[in-house]
Amino acid sequence: MNTKLRRPSVLGENDAHNSEQHRLLGLALDPLTTRHLAGTGVGPGWRCLEVGAGDGGVAAWLARRVAPSGSVLATDIRPVPMPAVEGLEFALHDIVRDPLPEAEFDLVHVRLVLRLLPERLAVLDRLVRALKPGGVLRIDEFDATDAPALSVPDPAAHDLYRAFLDAKAQIMTAGNVDMAWGSKAARAMRRAGLTGVSAHCHYEEWCAGSPGLPPHPAPAGPVPPRRDDRRAAGRGARAARPPRLPRPLLRDLFGPGPAPGEG
């Protein structure tokens, strides 16, 4: 394994922050992911690879699904706590640089990883080669080119939210993140030689306080109200109501199952 592991710059270096991010992503996305993984036919005896394991929730689900004779290898570029599930193994691994066995896995799953990697097409080729003949590659990705606010209290709040989206897009683009990768992945999978590829779109509305839009932490100390805030006191909660925002478009990409010659 490569001892000099990269960290995507857009995710930062704060392990506590990353752990919370993985936890919230799991709460928001795992039910959808596992439902569609079940549709691949994964079951006892399968050998699975989970790339970018995060909090390990999907890897643990897979391990229980393939028990007692199957196994799951979960990888990430930073140490992450893995649930204690029989058949689940974790490896510190850089999917860009470290060796990856070929023709080894019945199922390879990767979620919200390739969009972060400038080498995403080369990594996709590696993942295809890691499949056994007839194996299944499943990719879950966002097309986050737009995530409009569906309900905001006033035009100023709408403008503020658009400014936030523009700033986020600039940071992601500067970090070589492909925010539209979710809409490109199916085509890339076909070009990589996979057959039976299908693309499924899932739209979901996220409201403030949901795992996709968690509340921001409170400031460390008391913040005195501004003069405008004091004048507005007693006018009710309407003006302070948080906007209801949709999840960025999630492109659900997966094959129809491990039929011979398909991926």
N, C-alpha and C positions, 0 to 999 in steps of 0.2 A: 504494500500500500504506500501511497505517496504521503510523506510526513509533512509536506508543506501544502496544507489544504487551503483552497481559496474560500473566501467569503464574499458573496455578492454584495457589492458596496451599498446598494439601495436598501438592504436589510439591516445595515448597521452592525455594531459589534456588541451590543448590550444583550447578554445572554438572558437576563431576566425579562427583557422586552420580547426577545424571540420566543421564549417559552410561553409567554402569555399570548403572543400572536398565534403560535401553533395550537394552543388550547382553544382559542376562539374560532380558528379555522376548522378545527375538528367539530366543534359544536354546530357550526353553520353548514358544513359540507359533508361530513361523514355519512349522514343518513342517505343522501343522494348517491354518494360514491358507492357505498356498500350495496345499495339496491341494484345499481347497474353492474357492479362486479358479480353479483349473484346471477345476473342474466348471461354472463359468459359461460356458465356451467361449472365454475370452479368448485371442486369437491375433494373428497378424500383421495390422498395419494399425489395431489398436484404439487409441483415444485414452483414456488412463486418468488418474484423479486419485487420489492417495494422500494422505489427510488425516491429519496427525499422524505424520510419516514415521519418527520415532524414529531408529534407527540406519541406516535406509535399506535394510534387508535385503529387505523385501517389495517396495519400489519397484524395486530392482535386479532382482528376480525377474520382476516385471511387464515391465520394459524389455526383458529378454532374451526374454520370451514374445511380445511384440508386434513385435519386430524382424523385418525391417529397416525396414518402412514405418510402424510405429506409434510412439507416444511416451507418456511418463509424466511428469506434473507432480506432484512430491512437495512437500508444504507442511508447515511447522511454525512455531510461534511463537518459536522460538529457533534460531539457526544450528546445524546439525548436519552432520557430515561425510558426504557422499554418495559411494557407490562410483562409480568412473569407468566408467559403462556408456553406450554409445551410445543416444541417445534419451531419456535420463533428465535432467530439469531440476528444479532445486530453487528454491523461492521462499519467502522469509520472509513468512508470511501468518497473519493472525488470522481463523479461519473464522467468528467471530461478527461482526466489524466490517468486514473488508476486502471489496472487491468480488470477486464470483465470477461468471465467465461463465455464461450460461444456454445450455442445449441444446448443450453443447460435448463431453461425454464419453460414450463407450460404456460405461465402467465407472467407478464411484466406490466406493472402499473406505475404510472408517474403522474403526479398532480401538481400543477403550478410550479414546475421546475424549469421546463424547457424555455419558457418565455423569458427567464432570467439570464439565459446563457447565450452569449454571442455565437458559441459553437453548437447551437441547438440542432442543426441539420446533421452534423457529424455525430453528435450524441444519439440522435434518432437512429442513424445507421447502426451504431453500436448496440442499441436496444433491440433492433430487429435481428441482428446476428446472435444475440443472446437467447433468442427463442428457439425452442425445439421445433422441428417440422410440424406444422399444424397448430403451433402455439398462438396465444392471443396477446396482443399489445393493446392496452387501454390507456388513453391519455385524457385527463381532465384539465381543461384550461379555461381561462377567461378571455373574452374579447372585451377589453376594458377601455375601448376608444371613446365610449360615452357612457355616463351613468346619470341620467337627468334626475333632478329633484321633482318628484310628483306633486308635492304639496309643501309650500313654504309660506311663512306668515306675511311676508311683504317683499317688494322688489329688492330692497337692500339685502335681505337674506339670500335671495336668489343670486344676486351679483356676487356676494361673498362666497357662496358655494361654487359658482363658476370659476372664481379666482383660485379657489382651492384646487379644483380639478385641473386647471391650467398649470398651476405650480407643480402638482403631482406628476403630470404628464412630462413636464420639462425635466424633472429629476429622474424619472424612469427612463426617458429617452437618452439622457446623458449617461445613464448607467447601462446602456445597451439592452434594455428590456424592450421586448417587442409586445406592446400593449394589444396588438391585434392578432397575436399568435393563435388565439382560439379559433379564429376564422380561417386560418391558413393550415392548421395541423392536418386535417383530413387529406388535403392535396399533397402535403409533404409525405404523409404515410404511404399514399399510393406511389409516389415517385421513389420511395425507399424500397418498393417491391412487394408491399403487402397487398393482399386481395381481400375481398369481402369487407372493405372499409365502409363504415356508415357514420354520419355526423348527426348529432341530435342537440338541439338548442334547448336550454332551460332558462326561463326568466323567473325571477323571484323578487318581491319587494322587501326591502329591509327597512324597518322602522328604528328610530333612535332607541338605544338600550338593548337591541337584539345583538347576538354574537357578531354579526357583520358590522354593526355600528355601535360598539360599546361606549358607555359614557366615559368622558375624559376624566383622569384623576383630578381630584380637588387640589387647589393650590396649598402649599405647605402652611401658610399663615393666613390670617384674616385679610381680606381685601376691602378697603373702605369703598363704599358706593360712590360712583361718580355723581355729579350734580344731576345729570339727566336721569340716572337710575332712581334717585330719590324722588324726582318729580313724577316718575312713572309708577311709583309704589302705589298699590291699591287699585290698579286698573285691571287686575285679573290676570289669569295665566295665558290669555290668548296670544299676546304679543311675544311671550317667551316660549311658546310651544315649539319644540324642535321639528325640523322638516322631516317628512317621510321620504326616504330615499330607496331606490331600487338597488339590488345587487348588480354589479357589472355583469354583462352578458356572459353566462357560463356556457361554453361550448363543450358538450358532452360527446366525446369521441370514443367509440369502442367498436370492436368487431363483433360479428354475430355469434361467435362461439368457436371452439377449437375443432371445427371440421377439418378433415385432411386437406392440407395445402392452403388453408386460409389463416389469416392473422388479423 
